[in-house]
Amino acid sequence: MHGYDLMSRRISNELNAVVVSVNYRLAPPHRFPAQFEDVYSVTKFFLQDKVLSQYGVDPARVCVAGDSAGGNLAAAVAQQLSEDPEVETKLKAQVLIYPALQALDLDLPSYRDNAHKPLLPGALMVRFWSEYLSADPALRAAMAAGRHVPPEAAPLLPLLDWSRWLPADMRGAHTYEGPALGGAGLARRFPALLDPRACPLLAPEARLRRLPPAFVLTCEHDVLRDDGAMYAARLRAAGVPVTHHHAKDAFHGAMTFLAWPVELAVGHRLFDTCMGWLKENL
């Protein structure tokens, strides 16, 4: 976790900001919604007026941020906060760094293009999703075979239609067919597959309209590239101001390589880009 501690400290120092880094329960052994509930309860607690005041935080300048699984949680928290009548403080921004945002279509162009790329090959992402969503090992096998999509997901698939939501250069020469629907009972066994708290890309446009301005970072050599790109497009279509920064020379996790034992120029460049956006928008 050294890289995340370093990033949190740099963000705090360079923005003169209070940074809350949440130590949420991990999968396995903990499954959804434990992780979401942990980060949401911490966020909701911190956004109380008396707590913000205690730490000297300007309630008009609050942001949620995360990378990879943390990007998933940050997006889900932003959505939930926008509809929570008990939370008066509104987010000013959200920062999503190569986020994982849906588990229904695991045959996106980015999954095909980067199936065997480091640091996150497609098979490993399937494992991560399955271990997050359920303790049942059958889910991992079904996901790997593309037989995990509940029939009840059919009305949601247009929200993931990459032939509409991805830019042409990301679609490439791939042909859209859409995920095949699996057997009956999948939604009952694996309800998290259809839950926007687990898969924020499934949120309807009406929910997206309430969200704060977003910075979305995607990397070309990353199975999660298309999740972030589609979310950026959907946010923009919903009227949310979006900065989508796509790094064509980067890979999943690149922004964490900021110090020994692995320090990369691309990590510093992406971190500086993110910090530049925060300085202007937070």
C-alpha positions as a Markdown table, in Angstrom:
| # | Residue | x | y | z |
|---|---|---|---|---|
| 1 | Met | 0.0 | 0.0 | 0.0 |
| 2 | His | 3.1 | 2.2 | -0.1 |
| 3 | Gly | 2.1 | 3.7 | -3.4 |
| 4 | Tyr | -1.3 | 4.8 | -2.2 |
| 5 | Asp | 0.0 | 6.3 | 1.0 |
| 6 | Leu | 2.5 | 8.3 | -1.1 |
| 7 | Met | -0.3 | 9.5 | -3.4 |
| 8 | Ser | -2.5 | 10.4 | -0.5 |
| 9 | Arg | 0.2 | 12.4 | 1.1 |
| 10 | Arg | 1.2 | 14.2 | -2.1 |
| 11 | Ile | -2.4 | 15.1 | -2.8 |
| 12 | Ser | -2.8 | 16.5 | 0.7 |
| 13 | Asn | 0.4 | 18.5 | 0.5 |
| 14 | Glu | 0.0 | 19.8 | -3.0 |
| 15 | Leu | -3.7 | 20.7 | -2.7 |
| 16 | Asn | -3.5 | 21.7 | 0.9 |
| 17 | Ala | -6.4 | 19.3 | 1.4 |
| 18 | Val | -7.6 | 16.8 | 3.9 |
| 19 | Val | -7.4 | 13.3 | 2.4 |
| 20 | Val | -9.4 | 10.4 | 3.9 |
| 21 | Ser | -8.1 | 7.1 | 2.7 |
| 22 | Val | -10.6 | 4.3 | 3.7 |
| 23 | Asn | -9.4 | 1.0 | 4.9 |
| 24 | Tyr | -12.4 | -1.0 | 3.6 |
| 25 | Arg | -12.9 | -4.8 | 3.9 |
| 26 | Leu | -11.5 | -6.8 | 1.0 |
| 27 | Ala | -12.6 | -9.7 | -1.1 |
| 28 | Pro | -12.2 | -12.5 | -0.3 |
| 29 | Pro | -13.3 | -13.2 | 2.3 |
| 30 | His | -15.7 | -10.2 | 2.3 |
| 31 | Arg | -18.1 | -9.8 | -0.6 |
| 32 | Phe | -20.3 | -7.1 | -2.0 |
| 33 | Pro | -21.9 | -5.0 | -0.5 |
| 34 | Ala | -19.4 | -5.0 | 2.4 |
| 35 | Gln | -16.9 | -2.8 | 0.6 |
| 36 | Phe | -19.4 | -0.3 | -0.6 |
| 37 | Glu | -21.0 | -0.1 | 2.8 |
| 38 | Asp | -17.7 | 0.6 | 4.4 |
| 39 | Val | -16.7 | 3.4 | 2.1 |
| 40 | Tyr | -20.2 | 4.9 | 2.1 |
| 41 | Ser | -20.5 | 4.9 | 5.8 |
| 42 | Val | -17.1 | 6.6 | 6.2 |
| 43 | Thr | -18.0 | 9.2 | 3.6 |
| 44 | Lys | -21.4 | 9.9 | 5.0 |
| 45 | Phe | -19.9 | 10.3 | 8.5 |
| 46 | Phe | -17.2 | 12.6 | 7.3 |
| 47 | Leu | -19.6 | 14.8 | 5.4 |
| 48 | Gln | -21.5 | 15.8 | 8.6 |
| 49 | Asp | -21.1 | 19.6 | 9.2 |
| 50 | Lys | -19.5 | 19.1 | 12.6 |
| 51 | Val | -16.9 | 16.7 | 11.2 |
| 52 | Leu | -16.0 | 18.8 | 8.2 |
| 53 | Ser | -15.6 | 21.8 | 10.6 |
| 54 | Gln | -13.5 | 19.8 | 12.9 |
| 55 | Tyr | -11.0 | 19.1 | 10.1 |
| 56 | Gly | -11.2 | 22.5 | 8.5 |
| 57 | Val | -12.8 | 21.3 | 5.3 |
| 58 | Asp | -14.7 | 23.6 | 3.0 |
| 59 | Pro | -18.0 | 21.8 | 2.4 |
| 60 | Ala | -18.2 | 23.4 | -1.0 |
| 61 | Arg | -14.9 | 21.7 | -2.1 |
| 62 | Val | -15.3 | 18.0 | -1.5 |
| 63 | Cys | -14.3 | 15.3 | -4.0 |
| 64 | Val | -14.4 | 11.5 | -4.1 |
| 65 | Ala | -11.6 | 9.7 | -5.9 |
| 66 | Gly | -10.3 | 6.2 | -6.5 |
| 67 | Asp | -8.4 | 3.9 | -8.9 |
| 68 | Ser | -9.4 | 0.5 | -10.2 |
| 69 | Ala | -11.7 | -1.1 | -7.6 |
| 70 | Gly | -11.5 | 2.3 | -5.7 |
| 71 | Gly | -12.7 | 4.0 | -8.9 |
| 72 | Asn | -15.7 | 1.6 | -8.8 |
| 73 | Leu | -16.4 | 2.6 | -5.2 |
| 74 | Ala | -15.9 | 6.3 | -5.8 |
| 75 | Ala | -18.4 | 6.2 | -8.7 |
| 76 | Ala | -20.9 | 4.2 | -6.6 |
| 77 | Val | -20.5 | 6.5 | -3.6 |
| 78 | Ala | -21.1 | 9.6 | -5.8 |
| 79 | Gln | -24.3 | 8.1 | -7.2 |
| 80 | Gln | -25.6 | 7.2 | -3.8 |
| 81 | Leu | -24.8 | 10.5 | -2.2 |
| 82 | Ser | -26.7 | 12.3 | -4.9 |
| 83 | Glu | -29.9 | 10.6 | -3.8 |
| 84 | Asp | -29.4 | 10.5 | 0.0 |
| 85 | Pro | -31.7 | 12.9 | 1.7 |
| 86 | Glu | -29.6 | 12.8 | 4.9 |
| 87 | Val | -26.5 | 14.2 | 3.2 |
| 88 | Glu | -26.6 | 18.0 | 2.7 |
| 89 | Thr | -23.1 | 18.4 | 1.5 |
| 90 | Lys | -22.8 | 18.1 | -2.3 |
| 91 | Leu | -19.7 | 16.8 | -4.0 |
| 92 | Lys | -17.9 | 19.3 | -6.2 |
| 93 | Ala | -16.0 | 16.6 | -8.2 |
| 94 | Gln | -15.3 | 13.0 | -8.7 |
| 95 | Val | -12.0 | 11.5 | -9.9 |
| 96 | Leu | -12.1 | 8.0 | -11.4 |
| 97 | Ile | -8.8 | 6.4 | -12.3 |
| 98 | Tyr | -9.1 | 3.4 | -14.7 |
| 99 | Pro | -12.3 | 2.3 | -12.9 |
| 100 | Ala | -14.0 | -1.1 | -13.0 |
| 101 | Leu | -17.7 | -0.2 | -13.6 |
| 102 | Gln | -19.6 | -3.2 | -14.9 |
| 103 | Ala | -19.4 | -7.0 | -14.9 |
| 104 | Leu | -22.0 | -7.9 | -17.5 |
| 105 | Asp | -20.0 | -7.5 | -20.7 |
| 106 | Leu | -16.5 | -9.0 | -20.3 |
| 107 | Asp | -16.0 | -9.2 | -24.0 |
| 108 | Leu | -15.6 | -5.5 | -24.7 |
| 109 | Pro | -12.9 | -4.4 | -27.3 |
| 110 | Ser | -10.6 | -3.6 | -24.4 |
| 111 | Tyr | -11.0 | -7.1 | -23.0 |
| 112 | Arg | -10.2 | -8.5 | -26.4 |
| 113 | Asp | -7.3 | -6.2 | -27.1 |
| 114 | Asn | -5.7 | -6.6 | -23.7 |
| 115 | Ala | -6.6 | -10.2 | -22.7 |
| 116 | His | -3.0 | -11.1 | -21.9 |
| 117 | Lys | -1.5 | -7.8 | -21.0 |
| 118 | Pro | 0.1 | -6.9 | -17.7 |
| 119 | Leu | -0.8 | -6.0 | -15.0 |
| 120 | Leu | -4.4 | -7.0 | -15.3 |
| 121 | Pro | -5.1 | -9.8 | -17.8 |
| 122 | Gly | -8.7 | -10.6 | -18.6 |
| 123 | Ala | -8.7 | -13.8 | -16.6 |
| 124 | Leu | -7.5 | -12.1 | -13.5 |
| 125 | Met | -10.2 | -9.4 | -13.9 |
| 126 | Val | -12.8 | -12.2 | -14.2 |
| 127 | Arg | -11.5 | -13.7 | -10.9 |
| 128 | Phe | -11.6 | -10.3 | -9.2 |
| 129 | Trp | -15.2 | -9.6 | -10.3 |
| 130 | Ser | -16.4 | -13.1 | -9.3 |
| 131 | Glu | -14.7 | -13.0 | -5.9 |
| 132 | Tyr | -16.2 | -9.5 | -5.2 |
| 133 | Leu | -19.7 | -10.4 | -6.2 |
| 134 | Ser | -20.2 | -13.9 | -4.8 |
| 135 | Ala | -18.7 | -16.7 | -2.7 |
| 136 | Asp | -20.1 | -19.2 | -5.2 |
| 137 | Pro | -17.2 | -20.5 | -7.4 |
| 138 | Ala | -19.8 | -21.2 | -10.1 |
| 139 | Leu | -19.9 | -17.5 | -10.9 |
| 140 | Arg | -16.2 | -17.4 | -11.9 |
| 141 | Ala | -16.7 | -20.3 | -14.3 |
| 142 | Ala | -19.9 | -18.7 | -15.8 |
| 143 | Met | -18.1 | -15.4 | -16.3 |
| 144 | Ala | -15.1 | -17.0 | -18.0 |
| 145 | Ala | -17.5 | -18.7 | -20.4 |
| 146 | Gly | -19.7 | -15.7 | -20.9 |
| 147 | Arg | -22.8 | -17.5 | -19.5 |
| 148 | His | -23.3 | -15.3 | -16.4 |
| 149 | Val | -25.6 | -12.5 | -17.8 |
| 150 | Pro | -29.1 | -12.8 | -16.2 |
| 151 | Pro | -32.1 | -12.6 | -18.6 |
| 152 | Glu | -33.3 | -9.7 | -16.5 |
| 153 | Ala | -30.3 | -7.7 | -17.7 |
| 154 | Ala | -31.7 | -7.3 | -21.2 |
| 155 | Pro | -33.2 | -3.8 | -20.6 |
| 156 | Leu | -29.8 | -2.7 | -19.2 |
| 157 | Leu | -27.7 | -3.8 | -22.1 |
| 158 | Pro | -28.2 | -0.5 | -24.1 |
| 159 | Leu | -26.3 | 1.2 | -21.3 |
| 160 | Leu | -23.3 | -1.0 | -22.1 |
| 161 | Asp | -23.6 | -0.9 | -25.9 |
| 162 | Trp | -20.1 | 0.0 | -26.8 |
| 163 | Ser | -21.0 | 0.5 | -30.5 |
| 164 | Arg | -22.7 | 3.6 | -29.2 |
| 165 | Trp | -20.7 | 4.7 | -26.2 |
| 166 | Leu | -17.1 | 4.1 | -27.4 |
| 167 | Pro | -15.2 | 6.4 | -29.7 |
| 168 | Ala | -14.3 | 4.9 | -33.1 |
| 169 | Asp | -10.6 | 4.5 | -32.3 |
| 170 | Met | -11.5 | 2.3 | -29.3 |
| 171 | Arg | -14.1 | 0.2 | -31.2 |
| 172 | Gly | -11.5 | -0.5 | -33.8 |
| 173 | Ala | -12.3 | -3.4 | -36.2 |
| 174 | His | -14.4 | -5.2 | -33.5 |
| 175 | Thr | -18.1 | -6.0 | -34.2 |
| 176 | Tyr | -20.7 | -5.5 | -31.5 |
| 177 | Glu | -22.9 | -8.5 | -30.8 |
| 178 | Gly | -23.7 | -7.8 | -27.1 |
| 179 | Pro | -23.4 | -10.3 | -24.3 |
| 180 | Ala | -25.4 | -13.5 | -24.5 |
| 181 | Leu | -28.1 | -14.0 | -21.9 |
| 182 | Gly | -27.6 | -16.9 | -19.5 |
| 183 | Gly | -30.1 | -19.2 | -17.8 |
| 184 | Ala | -32.9 | -18.5 | -15.5 |
| 185 | Gly | -32.1 | -18.0 | -11.8 |
| 186 | Leu | -28.8 | -16.1 | -12.3 |
| 187 | Ala | -30.3 | -12.8 | -11.0 |
| 188 | Arg | -31.5 | -14.6 | -7.9 |
| 189 | Arg | -28.1 | -16.3 | -7.3 |
| 190 | Phe | -26.0 | -13.3 | -8.2 |
| 191 | Pro | -28.1 | -10.1 | -7.7 |
| 192 | Ala | -25.0 | -7.9 | -7.5 |
| 193 | Leu | -24.5 | -8.3 | -11.3 |
| 194 | Leu | -27.5 | -6.0 | -11.7 |
| 195 | Asp | -26.8 | -3.6 | -8.8 |
| 196 | Pro | -25.5 | -0.1 | -9.7 |
| 197 | Arg | -23.7 | 0.0 | -6.3 |
| 198 | Ala | -21.5 | -2.8 | -7.6 |
| 199 | Cys | -21.7 | -1.8 | -11.3 |
| 200 | Pro | -22.1 | 2.0 | -11.5 |
| 201 | Leu | -22.3 | 1.9 | -15.3 |
| 202 | Leu | -25.8 | 0.4 | -15.0 |
| 203 | Ala | -27.2 | 3.5 | -13.4 |
| 204 | Pro | -30.0 | 5.2 | -15.4 |
| 205 | Glu | -29.4 | 8.6 | -17.0 |
| 206 | Ala | -31.7 | 10.3 | -14.5 |
| 207 | Arg | -29.3 | 9.3 | -11.7 |
| 208 | Leu | -26.2 | 10.3 | -13.7 |
| 209 | Arg | -27.7 | 13.8 | -14.2 |
| 210 | Arg | -27.3 | 14.5 | -10.5 |
| 211 | Leu | -23.6 | 13.8 | -10.5 |
| 212 | Pro | -20.7 | 16.3 | -10.1 |
| 213 | Pro | -18.1 | 17.1 | -12.7 |
| 214 | Ala | -15.8 | 14.2 | -13.4 |
| 215 | Phe | -12.2 | 13.4 | -14.3 |
| 216 | Val | -11.9 | 10.0 | -15.9 |
| 217 | Leu | -8.5 | 8.5 | -16.7 |
| 218 | Thr | -8.3 | 5.5 | -19.0 |
| 219 | Cys | -5.2 | 3.6 | -20.3 |
| 220 | Glu | -5.0 | 2.0 | -23.7 |
| 221 | His | -3.4 | -1.2 | -22.5 |
| 222 | Asp | -6.0 | -2.0 | -19.9 |
| 223 | Val | -9.0 | -4.4 | -20.0 |
| 224 | Leu | -10.9 | -1.7 | -18.0 |
| 225 | Arg | -10.3 | 1.0 | -20.7 |
| 226 | Asp | -13.8 | 0.7 | -22.1 |
| 227 | Asp | -15.6 | 0.8 | -18.8 |
| 228 | Gly | -14.1 | 4.2 | -18.1 |
| 229 | Ala | -14.6 | 5.5 | -21.6 |
| 230 | Met | -18.2 | 4.4 | -21.8 |
| 231 | Tyr | -18.9 | 6.0 | -18.4 |
| 232 | Ala | -17.3 | 9.3 | -19.5 |
| 233 | Ala | -19.6 | 9.2 | -22.6 |
| 234 | Arg | -22.7 | 8.4 | -20.6 |
| 235 | Leu | -21.9 | 11.2 | -18.1 |
| 236 | Arg | -21.4 | 13.7 | -20.9 |
| 237 | Ala | -24.7 | 12.6 | -22.5 |
| 238 | Ala | -26.4 | 13.2 | -19.2 |
| 239 | Gly | -25.1 | 16.8 | -19.1 |
| 240 | Val | -22.3 | 16.2 | -16.6 |
| 241 | Pro | -19.0 | 18.1 | -17.3 |
| 242 | Val | -16.4 | 15.5 | -18.0 |
| 243 | Thr | -12.7 | 15.5 | -18.7 |
| 244 | His | -11.7 | 12.2 | -20.2 |
| 245 | His | -8.0 | 11.8 | -20.3 |
| 246 | His | -6.9 | 8.7 | -22.3 |
| 247 | Ala | -3.3 | 7.7 | -22.0 |
| 248 | Lys | -2.4 | 5.7 | -25.1 |
| 249 | Asp | 1.0 | 4.7 | -23.8 |
| 250 | Ala | -0.2 | 3.5 | -20.3 |
| 251 | Phe | -1.4 | 0.3 | -18.6 |
| 252 | His | -3.6 | -0.5 | -15.7 |
| 253 | Gly | -2.1 | 0.6 | -12.4 |
| 254 | Ala | 0.4 | 2.9 | -14.0 |
| 255 | Met | -0.3 | 5.8 | -11.7 |
| 256 | Thr | 0.9 | 3.9 | -8.6 |
| 257 | Phe | 4.5 | 3.7 | -9.8 |
| 258 | Leu | 5.7 | 6.9 | -8.2 |
| 259 | Ala | 8.6 | 5.7 | -6.0 |
| 260 | Trp | 11.1 | 2.9 | -5.3 |
| 261 | Pro | 11.2 | 0.0 | -6.1 |
| 262 | Val | 9.4 | 0.8 | -9.3 |
| 263 | Glu | 9.2 | 4.4 | -10.4 |
| 264 | Leu | 8.0 | 5.2 | -13.9 |
| 265 | Ala | 7.8 | 8.5 | -15.8 |
| 266 | Val | 4.3 | 7.6 | -17.1 |
| 267 | Gly | 3.2 | 7.3 | -13.4 |
| 268 | His | 4.4 | 10.8 | -12.6 |
| 269 | Arg | 2.8 | 12.2 | -15.8 |
| 270 | Leu | -0.6 | 10.7 | -15.1 |
| 271 | Phe | -0.5 | 11.8 | -11.4 |
| 272 | Asp | 0.5 | 15.3 | -12.5 |
| 273 | Thr | -2.4 | 15.4 | -15.0 |
| 274 | Cys | -4.8 | 14.4 | -12.4 |
| 275 | Met | -3.5 | 16.9 | -9.9 |
| 276 | Gly | -3.7 | 19.6 | -12.5 |
| 277 | Trp | -7.4 | 18.9 | -13.0 |
| 278 | Leu | -8.0 | 18.9 | -9.3 |
| 279 | Lys | -6.3 | 22.3 | -8.8 |
| 280 | Glu | -8.5 | 23.8 | -11.4 |
| 281 | Asn | -11.8 | 22.1 | -10.5 |
| 282 | Leu | -11.7 | 21.6 | -6.7 |
